[in-house]
Amino acid sequence: MRDDQLEATIRAIHAAPPRLVYVFAGAGSLALHWLHAVPGSSRTVLEARDCYAPRALAELLGQAPAQAVSEATAHVMAAWARERATVLAEDDWPLLGVACTAAIATDRARKGAHRAIVAVRGGVTTISYELTLVKGQRDRAQEEALASRLVILALARACGLPAVALPLEAGETLDCRRTTDDGRR
C-alpha cells in the first residue's frame, strides 16, 4: 500500500472502537486486503465473506435477489453482517455490518451501469453510498480500487473519522443515503 492517506485512515479505523463483519459481491476485495495490510486488523475485522457466485449471494440473503447490485441488496447484506457480528463479538464493542455489491468492468459486454453500492449497518441505521461509474473510463483494476476505496470511506465515516478522498472522474457520481429501520431517510 503506497497511499499515505489511505493507510493513515485505516490505522485510525483500527484504533476506533467498532468491530465489523464485511461481506462483498462483485468488487470490494481490495478493501479487505488493505484492512489486513495495516497492522491492527484483528481489532477491527471479525469476519469477511466474498459472495462472488450468485448462489453464494442468494444463500446469504435467504433467496436470490431481484437485482444483485441494488441498495436493497446492499442493505440486506449489511444487516446480515451486523447480525453476524453480534454472534462473533466477544466483548461489548460497537458493531458494524459492512457490505459492498458491485458490477464493474469485465471481459464481456455488460448491459447495466458500472456501479458499486456500499452499506454500513450500525444498530437501527443503515448508511448507503452509491457510486456510479462511466463505462470504459477505467479498467477493471481501477474500478475495483475505487469501489474498495469507497468501502474504506464508508467505514471511516461510520467510525466518526475524516473520510479518504474519492477521486471521481467527470460523469461519475456518489450519492449517500441514511435509512432507519422504520424506513425514514
C-alpha positions in Angstrom: 0.0 0.0 0.0 1.6 3.3 -1.1 -1.2 5.7 -0.3 -0.3 7.5 2.9 -3.8 9.0 3.3 -5.5 5.6 2.9 -3.0 3.9 5.3 -3.5 6.6 7.9 -7.3 6.3 7.6 -7.1 2.5 8.1 -4.8 3.0 11.1 -7.4 5.3 12.6 -10.2 2.7 11.8 -8.2 0.1 13.6 -7.8 2.4 16.6 -11.6 3.2 16.7 -13.9 1.1 18.8 -16.2 -0.5 16.2 -15.7 -4.2 15.2 -17.2 -5.4 11.9 -18.2 -8.2 9.6 -17.6 -7.4 5.9 -19.4 -9.1 3.0 -18.9 -8.2 -0.6 -20.1 -9.3 -4.1 -18.6 -8.3 -7.4 -16.0 -5.9 -6.1 -14.6 -4.6 -2.8 -11.9 -7.3 -2.3 -9.1 -4.8 -2.1 -10.7 -3.1 0.9 -10.3 -6.3 2.9 -6.7 -6.6 1.6 -6.0 -3.1 2.7 -7.5 -3.6 6.1 -5.3 -6.6 6.7 -2.2 -4.9 5.2 -2.2 -2.3 8.0 -1.3 -3.8 11.5 -4.3 -3.9 13.8 -6.9 -5.5 11.6 -7.6 -8.1 14.3 -9.1 -5.3 16.4 -11.4 -4.4 13.5 -12.4 -7.3 11.3 -14.3 -10.2 12.9 -15.0 -11.9 9.6 -15.2 -11.3 5.9 -17.1 -13.1 3.2 -16.8 -12.9 -0.6 -20.2 -13.9 -2.2 -19.0 -13.9 -5.7 -21.1 -16.7 -7.1 -24.8 -15.8 -7.5 -25.7 -18.9 -5.3 -23.4 -17.7 -2.5 -25.2 -14.3 -2.5 -28.6 -16.0 -2.6 -27.6 -18.2 0.3 -26.5 -15.2 2.4 -29.7 -13.2 1.5 -32.0 -16.2 2.0 -33.1 -16.0 -1.6 -31.9 -14.8 -5.0 -32.1 -11.0 -5.1 -34.3 -9.3 -7.6 -31.1 -7.3 -8.5 -27.7 -8.2 -7.1 -26.4 -4.6 -7.3 -29.0 -2.6 -5.6 -29.4 -0.5 -2.5 -32.0 -3.1 -1.2 -29.5 -5.9 -1.7 -26.7 -3.9 0.0 -29.0 -3.2 3.0 -29.8 -6.9 3.5 -26.2 -7.8 3.2 -25.2 -5.2 5.7 -28.0 -6.3 8.1 -26.8 -9.9 7.8 -23.2 -8.8 8.5 -24.3 -6.8 11.5 -26.2 -9.7 12.9 -23.2 -12.0 12.3 -21.0 -9.5 14.2 -23.3 -9.9 17.2 -22.6 -13.6 17.1 -18.9 -13.3 16.8 -18.1 -10.4 19.1 -16.7 -11.4 22.5 -16.6 -8.0 24.1 -19.0 -5.1 24.4 -17.8 -3.1 21.4 -19.9 -1.1 18.9 -20.6 -3.4 15.9 -21.0 -2.7 12.2 -22.2 -4.7 9.3 -20.5 -3.6 6.1 -21.5 -4.6 2.6 -20.4 -3.9 -0.9 -22.2 -5.1 -4.0 -20.9 -4.0 -7.4 -20.9 -4.5 -11.1 -17.6 -3.4 -12.6 -15.7 -3.8 -15.9 -15.4 -7.4 -17.0 -14.4 -9.4 -20.1 -17.9 -9.3 -21.6 -20.4 -6.6 -22.5 -22.5 -5.5 -19.5 -26.0 -4.2 -20.0 -26.3 -2.1 -16.9 -24.2 0.7 -15.4 -20.9 0.1 -13.7 -21.5 0.9 -10.1 -20.8 0.0 -6.5 -23.1 0.2 -3.5 -21.7 0.2 0.0 -23.9 -0.1 3.0 -22.9 0.2 6.6 -25.3 -1.0 9.3 -25.0 0.0 12.9 -27.9 -0.5 15.3 -31.1 0.5 13.6 -29.5 2.8 11.0 -28.0 2.0 7.6 -26.0 4.4 5.6 -25.5 3.6 1.9 -23.3 5.0 -0.7 -24.0 4.5 -4.4 -21.1 5.1 -6.8 -21.9 5.3 -10.5 -19.0 4.9 -12.9 -18.7 5.8 -16.6 -18.3 2.7 -18.7 -14.9 2.5 -20.4 -13.4 5.3 -18.4 -11.5 3.0 -16.1 -10.2 -0.6 -16.4 -11.3 -3.3 -14.0 -8.4 -2.9 -11.6 -9.1 0.9 -11.4 -12.8 0.3 -10.8 -12.1 -2.3 -8.1 -9.7 0.1 -6.4 -12.3 2.9 -6.4 -15.1 0.6 -5.1 -12.7 -0.6 -2.3 -11.7 3.0 -1.5 -15.4 3.7 -1.1 -15.7 0.9 1.4 -12.8 2.5 3.4 -14.5 5.9 3.1 -17.8 4.5 4.4 -16.0 2.7 7.3 -14.1 5.9 8.3 -17.4 7.9 8.4 -19.1 5.1 10.4 -16.2 5.4 12.9 -16.6 9.2 13.1 -13.3 9.8 11.3 -12.4 12.0 8.3 -13.0 10.1 5.1 -10.4 9.4 2.5 -10.7 11.2 -0.8 -12.6 9.5 -3.5 -11.1 10.6 -6.8 -14.0 10.8 -9.2 -13.7 11.4 -12.9 -16.1 13.6 -15.0 -19.5 12.0 -15.2 -19.1 9.7 -12.1 -21.4 10.3 -9.2 -21.6 9.4 -5.5 -24.9 9.5 -3.6 -25.3 8.9 0.1 -28.5 8.0 2.0 -29.3 7.3 5.6 -32.2 4.9 6.4 -33.6 3.8 9.8 -35.5 0.6 10.5 -38.8 2.4 10.2 -37.9 3.5 6.6 -37.2 7.1 7.4 -34.4 8.8 5.4 
